[in-house]
Amino acid sequence: MVNNKTLSEPIVNQGFLYVNGLSISYLSPTSISLSPGKARDYSNKDDIILKDTSLVLSTTYAGQNGLDIAPRIGSRSYAVYVIGDSRDYNPTAGIISLDHNAPLLPSGYDMYRRVGWIVTDPSLTILKFFQYGSGETRSYYYNHPNTNILFSGSSTSYFALSLNPFIPPIQTHAYIRVSYTCSDPLNSVSFNPFGSSQTVEGMVRFSGGTVGTEYTQVIVPTQFNTFGNPSILYKVGPNGTADRLNLSLIGYKDYL
């Protein structure tokens, strides 16, 4: 094999799109904390480093460590970004944005990397959550009484459920709490990702084998519906339509 490189030519590897630290946590109905850490920016050209001290990000104003565009909106998922200045004139900061791909950066900033999500409820406050993980894969768990996605469902053919805004527009695994009132011991609940062509067996299936109400938790893969929202399919039965299904979202996985 002929090596066309001369001894004086350096070998340059592309940067690794890593995230280390930069965890977010709930502080109040209008603020979150961003912990120290570092990450490769989305252009894969430079590192964004937050040293020593956590930042407080607020949804009450626009600008550095706030929203990119005010005012905040209810029942929406917001992306949380760490932002930096490649010239090192401005300190590392955070920004919260409805744009899930790229925030509107404050003057003086030219680098960004998404590090998390928050969700607002109808009253404009942040749903209380816990984020776990310090690398590229993180888990979210809600600590909120109202994350219901289905009440008294009884469809005996696969029916689509949107998980927006509780899950942002990502393909992921949804953690779901199930309350199933079964009317026939031969009945069961089946779940599939949105778009599945399977009409009989579900990718996830729950059957207690008895008449009455039972409770469990399931993990269901999500896919985007025609509106770009993460969605799943469910059905009950097959015998009759007296079954009742209640679902609430526990959390989901995020892949940075």
C-alpha positions in Angstrom: 0.0 0.0 0.0 1.3 3.4 -0.9 1.1 6.1 1.7 0.8 9.5 0.0 1.2 11.5 3.2 4.6 13.0 3.9 6.1 12.7 7.4 5.4 16.4 8.0 1.6 16.2 7.4 -0.4 16.1 10.6 -3.2 13.6 11.1 -6.3 15.5 12.1 -9.4 13.7 13.6 -12.8 15.2 13.6 -14.0 16.4 17.0 -16.3 14.1 19.1 -19.8 15.5 19.7 -19.7 14.8 23.4 -21.6 16.2 26.3 -20.2 15.9 29.9 -22.1 17.4 32.7 -24.3 20.4 31.9 -27.2 18.8 33.7 -30.4 20.7 34.2 -32.7 20.7 37.3 -35.9 22.2 38.4 -35.7 25.2 40.7 -39.1 27.0 40.6 -42.1 27.4 38.4 -40.1 29.9 36.3 -36.5 28.8 36.6 -34.1 25.9 36.2 -30.4 25.3 37.0 -27.7 24.5 34.6 -24.7 22.7 36.2 -21.0 23.0 35.2 -19.7 20.8 32.4 -18.6 21.0 28.8 -19.8 20.0 25.4 -18.9 20.1 21.7 -20.9 22.8 19.9 -23.3 21.7 17.1 -20.9 22.8 14.4 -18.3 20.4 15.8 -15.7 23.1 15.7 -15.2 24.1 19.3 -16.0 23.3 22.9 -18.4 25.1 25.2 -17.2 25.0 28.8 -19.1 26.1 31.9 -16.7 26.1 34.9 -17.2 25.9 38.6 -20.6 27.5 39.2 -24.1 26.6 38.1 -26.3 29.0 36.2 -29.9 30.0 36.8 -32.0 30.1 33.7 -35.3 32.0 33.8 -38.5 32.0 31.7 -39.4 35.5 32.9 -37.3 37.5 30.5 -35.5 37.4 27.1 -31.7 37.3 26.7 -28.7 35.6 28.2 -29.8 32.9 30.7 -33.4 33.5 29.7 -35.7 32.9 26.8 -34.4 33.7 23.3 -37.8 35.2 22.5 -40.3 36.4 25.1 -43.0 36.0 26.4 -43.2 32.4 27.4 -46.0 30.3 26.1 -48.1 27.6 27.9 -48.3 23.9 27.1 -45.2 23.9 25.0 -41.8 22.1 25.1 -38.8 24.3 25.2 -35.2 23.3 24.3 -32.5 24.2 26.8 -29.1 25.2 25.3 -25.7 26.0 26.6 -24.2 28.8 24.6 -20.7 30.2 24.1 -18.5 32.8 22.5 -15.7 31.4 20.4 -13.7 34.6 20.8 -14.0 34.2 24.6 -15.3 37.7 25.2 -18.6 36.7 26.7 -19.1 34.2 29.6 -20.7 30.8 28.9 -24.4 31.1 29.4 -27.7 29.3 28.7 -30.8 30.0 26.6 -34.3 28.6 26.5 -36.0 28.3 23.1 -39.1 27.1 21.3 -36.8 26.4 18.4 -35.8 22.7 18.8 -32.9 22.9 16.3 -31.2 26.3 16.9 -31.9 29.1 19.3 -31.8 32.8 18.5 -28.5 33.7 20.1 -27.9 36.9 22.1 -25.4 39.4 20.7 -21.8 38.2 21.1 -22.6 34.5 21.1 -21.9 32.1 18.2 -21.9 28.6 19.6 -24.7 26.4 21.1 -25.5 22.8 22.1 -28.8 21.5 23.4 -28.5 19.9 26.8 -32.1 19.4 27.8 -35.9 20.2 27.7 -38.5 21.8 29.8 -42.3 21.8 29.4 -44.7 24.6 30.4 -48.3 23.9 31.6 -51.4 26.0 30.6 -50.6 28.4 33.4 -47.1 29.1 31.9 -45.2 27.4 34.7 -42.5 24.8 34.2 -43.6 21.2 35.0 -41.5 19.9 37.8 -39.1 17.2 36.5 -35.9 15.3 37.4 -33.2 14.8 34.8 -30.7 11.9 35.3 -27.5 11.3 33.4 -24.4 13.3 32.6 -23.5 12.1 29.1 -25.3 11.9 25.7 -28.2 9.8 27.1 -30.5 11.2 29.8 -33.7 10.3 31.4 -36.6 12.6 32.5 -39.1 11.8 35.2 -42.0 14.2 35.9 -43.0 15.1 39.4 -46.4 16.6 38.5 -50.0 15.4 39.1 -51.2 16.2 35.6 -49.4 14.5 32.8 -52.4 12.5 31.6 -52.4 11.4 28.0 -55.6 9.3 27.9 -58.7 9.1 30.0 -61.2 6.3 29.7 -59.9 5.0 26.4 -61.9 2.1 24.8 -60.8 1.8 21.2 -60.7 -1.8 20.0 -58.6 -0.9 17.0 -55.2 0.9 17.1 -55.8 4.6 18.0 -53.1 7.3 17.8 -52.1 9.2 21.0 -49.9 12.3 20.7 -47.5 12.8 23.6 -47.0 16.5 22.9 -46.1 18.6 24.8 -45.0 16.2 27.6 -42.4 14.6 25.3 -40.5 17.0 22.9 -40.3 16.3 19.2 -37.8 13.5 19.4 -38.0 9.8 18.7 -37.6 8.2 22.1 -39.0 5.7 24.7 -41.9 6.8 26.7 -42.4 5.7 30.3 -46.2 5.3 30.8 -48.3 4.6 33.9 -51.3 2.4 33.1 -54.7 2.0 34.8 -56.7 -0.7 33.0 -60.2 -1.7 33.8 -60.8 -5.0 32.1 -64.3 -6.3 31.3 -63.3 -9.8 30.0 -60.4 -12.1 31.1 -59.5 -12.6 27.5 -59.0 -8.9 26.9 -55.7 -7.0 27.0 -54.0 -3.7 26.2 -51.6 -3.4 23.3 -49.2 -0.6 22.4 -47.2 0.1 19.2 -45.1 3.0 17.9 -47.0 5.4 15.7 -47.0 4.2 12.1 -46.7 0.5 12.9 -48.5 -1.8 10.4 -49.1 -4.4 13.0 -52.9 -4.8 13.7 -53.0 -7.8 16.0 -50.1 -8.1 18.5 -48.6 -5.0 20.1 -44.9 -4.4 20.6 -45.9 -3.9 24.3 -48.8 -5.9 25.7 -50.4 -6.0 29.2 -53.1 -8.4 30.3 -54.0 -9.2 33.9 -56.2 -12.1 32.9 -58.9 -11.0 35.3 -61.9 -8.8 35.4 -61.3 -5.6 37.3 -58.8 -2.7 37.5 -55.1 -3.3 37.4 -52.1 -1.0 37.3 -48.7 -1.3 35.7 -46.0 0.7 33.9 -44.8 0.2 30.3 -42.1 1.5 28.1 -43.3 2.2 24.5 -41.1 3.5 21.6 -42.5 6.6 19.9 -42.5 7.8 16.3 -43.6 11.1 14.8 -47.2 11.6 13.6 -48.1 13.8 10.6 -47.7 16.9 12.7 -44.2 16.0 13.9 -45.3 15.1 17.4 -44.1 11.9 19.2 -47.0 9.5 19.3 -47.9 5.9 20.1 -50.8 3.6 19.2 -53.0 1.8 21.7 -56.0 -0.6 21.6 -58.0 -2.7 24.1 -60.1 -5.8 23.6 -60.8 -7.8 21.5 -64.1 -8.7 23.3 -66.5 -5.7 23.5 -65.9 -2.1 24.2 -66.5 -2.0 28.0 -62.8 -1.8 28.8 -61.5 1.5 30.1 -57.9 2.6 29.9 -56.2 5.6 31.6 -52.7 6.6 30.8 -50.3 9.2 32.2 -46.7 10.0 31.2 -44.0 9.2 33.8 -41.0 10.3 31.7 -38.9 9.6 28.7 -35.3 9.2 27.4 -33.4 12.0 25.7 -30.5 11.5 23.3 -28.2 14.5 23.0 
